[in-house]
Amino acid sequence: MSLPKSFSNTISEFDKIAEIGYDLSQLFNGVTINDKQKTRSTYFLAKAIDNAISILTLLPNNRVNKNKTDYFDYSSISALSRNLLELCNLHWYFCEEDIPLIESEFRWLLYEYHEVKTLEKLSIDFDLETDNSIYSDLLKYKQKLNENVYFNTLPLEFQRQTFKGRKATHLNQNEIAHRRGIDEKLFSTIYKVLSNEVHTMPLSLSAMVFTKTHDKDIHIAFLGLTLNFISSLLAHLILFITHRWELEFALNKSAEIINYYAQSLTSDT
Protein backbone atom coordinates (compact mmCIF):
# COMPACT_ATOMS: atom_id res chain seq x y z
CA MET A 1 0.00 0.00 0.00
CA SER A 2 1.43 3.39 -0.99
CA LEU A 3 1.22 6.26 1.48
CA PRO A 4 -1.46 8.92 0.81
CA LYS A 5 -0.17 11.99 -1.03
CA SER A 6 -1.38 14.28 1.77
CA PHE A 7 0.71 12.35 4.28
CA SER A 8 3.77 12.48 2.03
CA ASN A 9 3.27 16.25 1.69
CA THR A 10 3.09 16.58 5.48
CA ILE A 11 6.41 14.72 5.81
CA SER A 12 7.91 17.01 3.16
CA GLU A 13 6.81 20.15 5.03
CA PHE A 14 8.20 18.86 8.32
CA ASP A 15 11.45 18.02 6.51
CA LYS A 16 11.74 21.59 5.18
CA ILE A 17 11.16 23.11 8.63
CA ALA A 18 13.75 20.80 10.18
CA GLU A 19 16.28 21.76 7.48
CA ILE A 20 15.70 25.48 8.12
CA GLY A 21 16.12 24.87 11.84
CA TYR A 22 19.31 22.90 11.25
CA ASP A 23 20.83 25.70 9.19
CA LEU A 24 19.90 28.18 11.92
CA SER A 25 21.39 26.03 14.67
CA GLN A 26 24.73 25.86 12.85
CA LEU A 27 25.09 29.62 13.29
CA PHE A 28 25.28 29.15 17.06
CA ASN A 29 27.85 26.37 17.15
CA GLY A 30 30.11 27.28 20.10
CA VAL A 31 28.51 30.71 20.57
CA THR A 32 28.07 31.85 24.19
CA ILE A 33 27.07 35.33 25.29
CA ASN A 34 26.26 36.94 28.61
CA ASP A 35 22.52 36.47 28.17
CA LYS A 36 21.12 33.33 29.78
CA GLN A 37 17.86 33.35 27.86
CA LYS A 38 19.38 33.90 24.42
CA THR A 39 22.19 31.38 24.93
CA ARG A 40 20.01 28.63 26.32
CA SER A 41 17.39 29.15 23.66
CA THR A 42 20.04 27.89 21.21
CA TYR A 43 20.47 24.76 23.36
CA PHE A 44 16.74 24.09 23.04
CA LEU A 45 17.00 24.61 19.28
CA ALA A 46 19.91 22.19 18.92
CA LYS A 47 18.08 19.48 20.85
CA ALA A 48 14.86 20.12 18.94
CA ILE A 49 16.64 19.69 15.60
CA ASP A 50 18.33 16.47 16.77
CA ASN A 51 14.87 15.23 17.70
CA ALA A 52 13.33 16.28 14.38
CA ILE A 53 16.10 14.58 12.39
CA SER A 54 15.56 11.39 14.42
CA ILE A 55 11.87 11.51 13.50
CA LEU A 56 12.78 11.93 9.82
CA THR A 57 15.04 8.86 9.93
CA LEU A 58 11.94 6.84 10.82
CA LEU A 59 9.71 8.39 8.16
CA PRO A 60 9.95 7.35 4.50
CA ASN A 61 10.95 9.41 1.48
CA ASN A 62 12.55 12.57 2.85
CA ARG A 63 15.89 14.34 2.89
CA VAL A 64 17.23 12.20 5.76
CA ASN A 65 15.69 8.86 4.79
CA LYS A 66 15.26 8.43 1.04
CA ASN A 67 13.70 4.97 1.38
CA LYS A 68 10.28 5.02 -0.32
CA THR A 69 8.80 2.14 1.66
CA ASP A 70 5.38 2.60 3.24
CA TYR A 71 6.63 1.12 6.54
CA PHE A 72 7.12 3.31 9.59
CA ASP A 73 7.49 2.62 13.31
CA TYR A 74 4.51 4.44 14.77
CA SER A 75 5.44 3.96 18.43
CA SER A 76 8.99 5.24 18.05
CA ILE A 77 7.84 8.25 16.03
CA SER A 78 5.20 8.96 18.69
CA ALA A 79 7.82 8.89 21.46
CA LEU A 80 10.09 11.29 19.57
CA SER A 81 7.14 13.52 18.67
CA ARG A 82 6.15 13.81 22.31
CA ASN A 83 9.73 14.69 23.19
CA LEU A 84 9.71 17.45 20.58
CA LEU A 85 6.33 18.72 21.74
CA GLU A 86 7.53 18.93 25.35
CA LEU A 87 10.80 20.53 24.33
CA CYS A 88 9.10 23.31 22.36
CA ASN A 89 6.72 23.95 25.24
CA LEU A 90 9.62 24.13 27.71
CA HIS A 91 11.43 26.56 25.44
CA TRP A 92 8.39 28.81 25.55
CA TYR A 93 8.16 28.44 29.36
CA PHE A 94 11.80 29.37 29.95
CA CYS A 95 12.66 31.64 27.05
CA GLU A 96 9.57 33.14 25.43
CA GLU A 97 6.74 33.95 27.81
CA ASP A 98 6.51 37.62 28.72
CA ILE A 99 6.49 37.48 32.52
CA PRO A 100 7.69 39.71 35.38
CA LEU A 101 11.40 39.55 36.18
CA ILE A 102 10.74 38.00 39.58
CA GLU A 103 8.99 35.01 38.00
CA SER A 104 11.60 34.67 35.26
CA GLU A 105 14.37 34.55 37.88
CA PHE A 106 12.43 31.86 39.75
CA ARG A 107 12.05 29.73 36.62
CA TRP A 108 15.78 29.83 35.89
CA LEU A 109 16.60 29.01 39.50
CA LEU A 110 14.28 26.02 39.18
CA TYR A 111 16.04 25.03 35.94
CA GLU A 112 19.50 25.26 37.52
CA TYR A 113 18.55 23.51 40.75
CA HIS A 114 16.90 20.63 38.87
CA GLU A 115 19.96 20.25 36.63
CA VAL A 116 22.40 20.02 39.55
CA LYS A 117 20.07 17.82 41.63
CA THR A 118 19.82 15.38 38.70
CA LEU A 119 23.62 15.29 38.42
CA GLU A 120 23.84 14.54 42.13
CA LYS A 121 21.32 11.69 41.84
CA LEU A 122 23.12 10.17 38.87
CA SER A 123 26.50 10.34 40.57
CA ILE A 124 25.05 8.50 43.57
CA ASP A 125 23.19 5.91 41.48
CA PHE A 126 26.28 5.10 39.39
CA ASP A 127 28.77 5.42 42.26
CA LEU A 128 30.64 8.13 40.41
CA GLU A 129 33.36 10.15 42.04
CA THR A 130 32.57 13.85 41.90
CA ASP A 131 34.20 16.98 43.20
CA ASN A 132 32.51 19.16 45.77
CA SER A 133 31.25 21.64 43.18
CA ILE A 134 27.99 19.71 42.69
CA TYR A 135 27.17 19.87 46.38
CA SER A 136 28.20 23.50 46.76
CA ASP A 137 26.09 24.44 43.70
CA LEU A 138 23.18 22.47 45.11
CA LEU A 139 23.35 24.34 48.40
CA LYS A 140 23.71 27.65 46.57
CA TYR A 141 20.62 27.12 44.40
CA LYS A 142 18.61 25.71 47.29
CA GLN A 143 19.36 28.80 49.36
CA LYS A 144 18.43 31.07 46.46
CA LEU A 145 15.14 29.22 46.01
CA ASN A 146 14.38 29.50 49.73
CA GLU A 147 14.98 33.23 49.47
CA ASN A 148 13.03 33.66 46.23
CA VAL A 149 9.79 35.56 46.79
CA TYR A 150 7.91 33.88 43.93
CA PHE A 151 8.94 30.38 45.00
CA ASN A 152 7.59 31.04 48.47
CA THR A 153 4.14 31.86 47.09
CA LEU A 154 3.81 28.33 45.67
CA PRO A 155 2.26 25.38 47.56
CA LEU A 156 4.45 23.70 50.18
CA GLU A 157 4.09 20.35 48.47
CA PHE A 158 5.49 21.79 45.25
CA GLN A 159 8.41 23.21 47.22
CA ARG A 160 9.10 19.82 48.82
CA GLN A 161 8.97 18.05 45.46
CA THR A 162 11.28 20.69 43.99
CA PHE A 163 13.97 20.09 46.58
CA LYS A 164 13.72 16.35 45.90
CA GLY A 165 14.52 17.12 42.25
CA ARG A 166 11.10 16.12 40.93
CA LYS A 167 10.03 19.48 39.52
CA ALA A 168 11.69 21.39 36.67
CA THR A 169 8.69 23.67 36.09
CA HIS A 170 5.75 24.86 38.17
CA LEU A 171 3.35 24.32 35.27
CA ASN A 172 2.54 21.05 33.51
CA GLN A 173 2.47 20.62 29.74
CA ASN A 174 -1.28 21.26 29.44
CA GLU A 175 -1.02 24.40 31.55
CA ILE A 176 1.85 25.71 29.43
CA ALA A 177 -0.14 25.02 26.25
CA HIS A 178 -3.12 26.89 27.71
CA ARG A 179 -0.98 29.93 28.53
CA ARG A 180 0.39 29.84 24.99
CA GLY A 181 -3.11 30.11 23.56
CA ILE A 182 -2.92 26.67 21.93
CA ASP A 183 -6.20 24.83 21.42
CA GLU A 184 -6.52 22.91 24.71
CA LYS A 185 -8.59 20.03 23.38
CA LEU A 186 -6.27 19.46 20.41
CA PHE A 187 -3.15 19.63 22.56
CA SER A 188 -4.56 17.36 25.26
CA THR A 189 -5.75 14.77 22.71
CA ILE A 190 -2.45 14.62 20.86
CA TYR A 191 -0.45 14.53 24.10
CA LYS A 192 -2.55 11.70 25.57
CA VAL A 193 -2.31 9.54 22.46
CA LEU A 194 1.44 10.07 22.15
CA SER A 195 1.89 9.32 25.86
CA ASN A 196 -0.11 6.12 25.39
CA GLU A 197 2.55 4.95 22.94
CA VAL A 198 5.50 6.20 25.00
CA HIS A 199 4.44 4.24 28.09
CA THR A 200 3.25 1.18 26.12
CA MET A 201 -0.20 1.16 27.66
CA PRO A 202 -2.57 -1.76 26.92
CA LEU A 203 -4.45 0.37 24.38
CA SER A 204 -1.26 0.95 22.38
CA LEU A 205 -0.76 -2.82 22.02
CA SER A 206 -4.36 -3.36 20.92
CA ALA A 207 -4.13 -0.42 18.50
CA MET A 208 -0.93 -1.83 16.98
CA VAL A 209 -2.57 -5.21 16.33
CA PHE A 210 -5.72 -3.61 14.91
CA THR A 211 -3.89 -1.30 12.53
CA LYS A 212 -1.57 -4.04 11.28
CA THR A 213 -4.43 -6.48 10.65
CA HIS A 214 -7.30 -4.19 9.72
CA ASP A 215 -6.76 -0.49 9.13
CA LYS A 216 -3.33 1.15 8.88
CA ASP A 217 -4.98 4.41 7.82
CA ILE A 218 -5.80 5.21 11.46
CA HIS A 219 -2.13 5.54 12.38
CA ILE A 220 -1.39 7.46 9.18
CA ALA A 221 -4.20 9.92 9.88
CA PHE A 222 -3.14 10.56 13.48
CA LEU A 223 0.53 10.74 12.58
CA GLY A 224 -0.31 13.31 9.90
CA LEU A 225 -2.14 15.40 12.52
CA THR A 226 0.80 15.04 14.91
CA LEU A 227 3.39 16.02 12.31
CA ASN A 228 1.39 19.11 11.41
CA PHE A 229 1.20 20.06 15.07
CA ILE A 230 4.88 19.58 15.88
CA SER A 231 5.75 21.38 12.64
CA SER A 232 3.93 24.42 14.02
CA LEU A 233 5.64 24.11 17.40
CA LEU A 234 9.09 23.80 15.83
CA ALA A 235 8.43 26.66 13.41
CA HIS A 236 7.36 28.88 16.31
CA LEU A 237 10.60 28.09 18.16
CA ILE A 238 12.68 28.81 15.05
CA LEU A 239 10.86 32.09 14.40
CA PHE A 240 11.33 33.27 17.99
CA ILE A 241 15.07 32.57 17.96
CA THR A 242 15.47 34.23 14.55
CA HIS A 243 13.83 37.40 15.89
CA ARG A 244 15.55 37.22 19.29
CA TRP A 245 18.97 37.10 17.64
CA GLU A 246 17.95 39.70 15.03
CA LEU A 247 18.63 37.36 12.12
CA GLU A 248 16.97 36.98 8.74
CA PHE A 249 16.08 33.89 6.72
CA ALA A 250 18.38 33.24 3.77
CA LEU A 251 15.44 32.54 1.44
CA ASN A 252 11.98 34.08 1.17
CA LYS A 253 10.50 30.59 0.89
CA SER A 254 12.05 29.70 4.24
CA ALA A 255 10.50 32.76 5.86
CA GLU A 256 7.12 31.94 4.32
CA ILE A 257 6.92 28.34 5.55
CA ILE A 258 8.17 29.22 9.05
CA ASN A 259 5.75 32.13 9.41
CA TYR A 260 2.85 30.08 8.07
CA TYR A 261 3.31 27.19 10.49
CA ALA A 262 4.22 29.39 13.45
CA GLN A 263 1.07 31.46 13.02
CA SER A 264 -1.12 28.39 12.55
CA LEU A 265 -0.18 27.21 16.06
CA THR A 266 -2.68 29.59 17.66
CA SER A 267 -4.63 30.92 14.66
CA ASP A 268 -7.63 28.71 15.31
CA THR A 269 -7.88 29.44 19.01
Secondary structure, DSSP 4 states (H G I P E B T S, - for coil): -PPPHHHHHHHHHHHHHHHHHHHHHHTTTT---S-HHHHHHHHHHHHHHHHHHHHHHHSSSSSS-----S---HHHHHHHHHHHHHHHHHHIIIII----HHHHHHHHHHHHHHHHHHHHHHHHHTT----THHHHHHHHHHHHHHH-TTGGGS-HHHHHHHHTT--S-SS-HHHHHHHHT--HHHHHHHHHHHHHHHTT-HHHHHHHHHHHHT-THHHHHHHHHHHHHHHHHHHHHHHHHHHHTT---SSHHHHHHHHHHHHHTTTT-
